[in-house]
Protein backbone atom coordinates (compact mmCIF):
# COMPACT_ATOMS: atom_id res chain seq x y z
CA UNK A 1 0.00 0.00 0.00
CA UNK A 2 2.22 2.85 -1.26
CA UNK A 3 -0.30 5.50 -0.28
CA UNK A 4 0.42 4.83 3.40
CA UNK A 5 3.43 7.18 3.20
CA UNK A 6 1.15 9.97 2.00
CA UNK A 7 -1.41 9.19 4.69
CA UNK A 8 1.25 9.33 7.42
CA UNK A 9 2.65 12.53 5.92
CA UNK A 10 -0.84 14.05 5.85
CA UNK A 11 -1.39 13.16 9.50
CA UNK A 12 1.97 14.58 10.60
CA UNK A 13 1.39 17.81 8.68
CA UNK A 14 -2.12 18.14 10.12
CA UNK A 15 -0.78 17.69 13.66
CA UNK A 16 1.85 20.39 13.05
CA UNK A 17 -0.92 22.63 11.70
CA UNK A 18 -2.97 21.99 14.84
CA UNK A 19 0.01 22.95 17.02
CA UNK A 20 0.53 26.21 15.12
CA UNK A 21 -3.18 27.07 15.11
CA UNK A 22 -3.44 26.22 18.79
CA UNK A 23 -0.45 28.41 19.64
CA UNK A 24 -1.94 31.34 17.71
CA UNK A 25 -5.34 30.85 19.37
CA UNK A 26 -3.77 30.67 22.84
CA UNK A 27 -1.69 33.83 22.34
CA UNK A 28 -4.70 35.72 20.96
CA UNK A 29 -6.89 34.71 23.94
CA UNK A 30 -4.11 35.68 26.39
CA UNK A 31 -3.51 38.93 24.48
CA UNK A 32 0.21 38.18 24.63
CA UNK A 33 2.67 39.01 21.85
CA UNK A 34 3.81 36.27 19.50
CA UNK A 35 7.46 35.31 19.39
CA UNK A 36 8.46 35.78 15.75
CA UNK A 37 11.77 34.26 14.61
CA UNK A 38 11.71 36.41 11.44
CA UNK A 39 12.24 39.63 13.40
CA UNK A 40 8.82 40.86 12.32
CA UNK A 41 5.76 41.78 14.33
CA UNK A 42 3.47 38.79 13.77
CA UNK A 43 0.70 40.62 15.62
CA UNK A 44 0.53 43.16 12.81
CA UNK A 45 -0.71 40.32 10.63
CA UNK A 46 -2.63 38.21 13.14
CA UNK A 47 -4.58 41.17 14.49
CA UNK A 48 -5.25 42.84 11.12
CA UNK A 49 -8.64 43.07 9.43
CA UNK A 50 -7.50 40.07 7.36
CA UNK A 51 -7.23 37.85 10.46
CA UNK A 52 -10.72 36.44 10.12
CA UNK A 53 -13.00 34.99 7.49
CA UNK A 54 -16.70 34.24 7.84
CA UNK A 55 -16.69 35.68 11.39
CA UNK A 56 -14.07 33.16 12.53
CA UNK A 57 -10.42 33.85 13.14
CA UNK A 58 -8.09 32.27 10.58
CA UNK A 59 -6.39 30.10 13.18
CA UNK A 60 -9.79 28.71 14.25
CA UNK A 61 -10.59 27.87 10.64
CA UNK A 62 -7.14 26.29 10.32
CA UNK A 63 -7.69 24.19 13.43
CA UNK A 64 -11.04 22.96 12.07
CA UNK A 65 -9.43 22.21 8.71
CA UNK A 66 -6.58 20.19 10.21
CA UNK A 67 -8.90 18.31 12.57
CA UNK A 68 -11.23 17.43 9.70
CA UNK A 69 -8.29 16.01 7.73
CA UNK A 70 -7.33 13.81 10.66
CA UNK A 71 -10.90 12.62 11.23
CA UNK A 72 -11.41 12.00 7.51
CA UNK A 73 -8.19 10.03 7.33
CA UNK A 74 -9.24 7.76 10.18
CA UNK A 75 -12.65 7.23 8.59
CA UNK A 76 -10.96 6.33 5.28
CA UNK A 77 -8.73 3.81 7.07
CA UNK A 78 -11.56 2.23 9.03
CA UNK A 79 -14.06 2.14 6.17
CA UNK A 80 -12.09 1.70 2.95
CA UNK A 81 -15.09 1.91 0.53
CA UNK A 82 -15.27 5.62 1.38
CA UNK A 83 -11.52 6.24 0.97
CA UNK A 84 -11.63 7.40 -2.67
CA UNK A 85 -14.47 9.83 -1.95
CA UNK A 86 -12.78 11.17 1.17
CA UNK A 87 -9.47 11.67 -0.65
CA UNK A 88 -11.24 13.51 -3.46
CA UNK A 89 -12.92 15.75 -0.88
CA UNK A 90 -9.48 16.34 0.66
CA UNK A 91 -8.27 17.44 -2.76
CA UNK A 92 -11.14 19.91 -3.19
CA UNK A 93 -10.83 21.35 0.31
CA UNK A 94 -7.02 21.53 0.15
CA UNK A 95 -7.25 23.32 -3.22
CA UNK A 96 -9.54 25.93 -1.66
CA UNK A 97 -7.31 26.25 1.41
CA UNK A 98 -4.15 26.75 -0.65
CA UNK A 99 -5.89 29.45 -2.71
CA UNK A 100 -6.93 31.29 0.47
CA UNK A 101 -3.48 30.81 2.03
CA UNK A 102 -1.79 32.15 -1.11
CA UNK A 103 -4.07 35.16 -1.10
CA UNK A 104 -3.22 35.83 2.54
CA UNK A 105 0.51 35.67 1.76
CA UNK A 106 -0.14 38.25 -0.98
CA UNK A 107 -1.98 40.40 1.60
CA UNK A 108 1.00 40.14 3.95
CA UNK A 109 3.44 41.16 1.22
CA UNK A 110 1.51 43.84 -0.62
CA UNK A 111 -1.11 45.27 1.75
CA UNK A 112 0.08 44.78 5.33
CA UNK A 113 3.75 44.88 4.30
CA UNK A 114 4.73 42.67 7.20
CA UNK A 115 4.96 38.92 7.69
CA UNK A 116 3.85 36.37 10.22
CA UNK A 117 6.22 33.42 10.54
CA UNK A 118 3.44 31.09 11.68
CA UNK A 119 1.19 32.11 8.78
CA UNK A 120 3.98 31.42 6.28
CA UNK A 121 4.71 28.02 7.83
CA UNK A 122 0.98 27.23 7.72
CA UNK A 123 0.94 28.10 4.03
CA UNK A 124 3.83 25.70 3.38
CA UNK A 125 1.99 23.01 5.37
CA UNK A 126 -1.16 23.68 3.35
CA UNK A 127 0.79 23.38 0.10
CA UNK A 128 2.26 20.05 1.21
CA UNK A 129 -1.20 18.87 2.26
CA UNK A 130 -2.52 19.84 -1.16
CA UNK A 131 0.25 17.85 -2.87
CA UNK A 132 -0.55 14.86 -0.65
CA UNK A 133 -4.22 15.17 -1.53
CA UNK A 134 -3.41 15.17 -5.25
CA UNK A 135 -1.49 11.89 -4.87
CA UNK A 136 -4.20 10.32 -2.72
CA UNK A 137 -7.13 11.46 -4.89
CA UNK A 138 -5.65 10.58 -8.28
NORCORNOR-V32941 format. One record per residue. N is the residue number from 0. PHI is phi in whole degrees, -180 to 180 (NA if undefined). OMEGA is omega as a letter, one per 40 degrees, with the letter a starting at -180 (none if undefined). Layout:
((N & PHI & OMEGA) (N & PHI & OMEGA))
//
This chain:
((0 & NA & a) (1 & -66 & a) (2 & -72 & a) (3 & -60 & i) (4 & -64 & i) (5 & -74 & i) (6 & -67 & i) (7 & -63 & i) (8 & -60 & i) (9 & -60 & i) (10 & -65 & i) (11 & -64 & i) (12 & -63 & i) (13 & -64 & i) (14 & -65 & i) (15 & -62 & i) (16 & -61 & i) (17 & -63 & i) (18 & -63 & i) (19 & -66 & i) (20 & -61 & i) (21 & -63 & i) (22 & -61 & i) (23 & -63 & i) (24 & -64 & a) (25 & -62 & a) (26 & -65 & i) (27 & -66 & a) (28 & -65 & a) (29 & -82 & a) (30 & 56 & i) (31 & -107 & a) (32 & -69 & i) (33 & -82 & i) (34 & -88 & a) (35 & -113 & a) (36 & -70 & i) (37 & -90 & a) (38 & 60 & i) (39 & -122 & i) (40 & -97 & a) (41 & -57 & a) (42 & -63 & i) (43 & -59 & i) (44 & -84 & a) (45 & -72 & i) (46 & -112 & i) (47 & -78 & i) (48 & -68 & i) (49 & -91 & a) (50 & -84 & i) (51 & -145 & i) (52 & -144 & a) (53 & 56 & i) (54 & 67 & i) (55 & -119 & i) (56 & -66 & a) (57 & -58 & a) (58 & -69 & i) (59 & -68 & i) (60 & -61 & i) (61 & -61 & i) (62 & -60 & i) (63 & -62 & i) (64 & -62 & a) (65 & -65 & i) (66 & -63 & i) (67 & -66 & i) (68 & -64 & i) (69 & -65 & i) (70 & -64 & i) (71 & -62 & i) (72 & -64 & i) (73 & -65 & i) (74 & -63 & a) (75 & -64 & i) (76 & -77 & a) (77 & -84 & a) (78 & -132 & a) (79 & -59 & i) (80 & -62 & i) (81 & -90 & a) (82 & -56 & a) (83 & -62 & i) (84 & -67 & i) (85 & -63 & a) (86 & -66 & i) (87 & -69 & i) (88 & -64 & i) (89 & -56 & a) (90 & -58 & a) (91 & -63 & a) (92 & -67 & i) (93 & -64 & i) (94 & -63 & i) (95 & -63 & a) (96 & -64 & a) (97 & -71 & i) (98 & -66 & i) (99 & -65 & i) (100 & -61 & i) (101 & -64 & i) (102 & -62 & a) (103 & -68 & i) (104 & -66 & i) (105 & -59 & i) (106 & -60 & i) (107 & -60 & a) (108 & -74 & a) (109 & -102 & a) (110 & -105 & a) (111 & -76 & a) (112 & 60 & i) (113 & -154 & a) (114 & -124 & i) (115 & -116 & a) (116 & -54 & a) (117 & -66 & i) (118 & -67 & i) (119 & -67 & i) (120 & -63 & i) (121 & -62 & i) (122 & -65 & i) (123 & -63 & i) (124 & -59 & a) (125 & -64 & i) (126 & -65 & i) (127 & -65 & i) (128 & -64 & i) (129 & -62 & i) (130 & -62 & i) (131 & -60 & a) (132 & -66 & i) (133 & -63 & a) (134 & -64 & a) (135 & -70 & a) (136 & -80 & a) (137 & -122 & none))
//
